[in-house]
């Protein structure tokens, strides 16, 4: 479920790509554009891209991927704790 490589290998329909695969493509596209097309870009775009390093784009992707988990987890926390307690009891 958390593997972008499966989408790369098995899925050809872009509507079915996983979220991680889409974020990876965005990061790869941004990095390639920054490295190879610096002369072709207008100055305002270059200024914007020079402020955003690939590392900051990676961290932004991590935050974007974590937000849905942080929103859903409080509602499902009781099920996780119940499962952990049941799994820890030895009989």
N, C-alpha and C positions, 0 to 999 in steps of 0.2 A: 504494500500500500504506500510505502514511503520511498519507493524506488523510481528514479527517473529513467533508469536504464531499461526497464521493462517497456515504458512508453516509446523509447527510442527504437527498440528492436521490434516490438510486436504491433504497435498501433500506428496505422497510417492515416486515420481520420483525425484531423486537428480538433474536432469537437470532443474527442474522447481522451485527449492528452491529460495527464495528471498535472496537478498544480505545481509540483516540484519540477516537472519537465518544462513547463512554460516559464517558470522563473529562471531555470538554467539557460534556456534559449534567450531570454531577455538579457541576462548577464553576458552571455557569449557574444551576442550581437552588439551590445554596448561596448565591450572590450575590443572587438574587431574593428568597429567603426572608429573608435578612439585611436587605435594604433595605425590603421592603414589609410584612413580617409581624412587626415588632418588638414591637408591642403584643400580638399574639396568643400569643406564646411564653411559656413559663414562665421564671422567673428563672434556673434552672440551665442551660437551653438557651441563653438569651441570654448568660450568662456565658461559656459554652463558645464560642459564635460570636463574641463580642467579642474573644476571644484569637486567633482564626484569621482573619486578613485574607485578602482574595481573592488577594493576592500570595503569601502563604504556601501557600494551597491550590494555586495554579499550580505552585509549586516542588515541592510534594509530588507532584503529578501527573507532573511531569517525572522525579522520582526513581522513582516507581512504573513509569513507562514505560521507564526505562533499565535497571532491574534485570534483566529477562530478557536483554537484549543483553549485559550484563556477565557473565552466567552462561554464555552460549553461546559468546561470542567466543573465549575461550582454546582451545576445542576446534576451532574453525574457522580459527584464525589462520594456520596453515600454508598453507591454500588461498588466503587473501587475499594473503599475501606472495608466493606463487608466481604468482598472477595479476598482481600489480604488477610483478614482475621480468620476466615474459614480455612484458607490455605495454610495458615500457620499453626493450627491446632493439630496436634499429633494424637492419634487414637490407638 
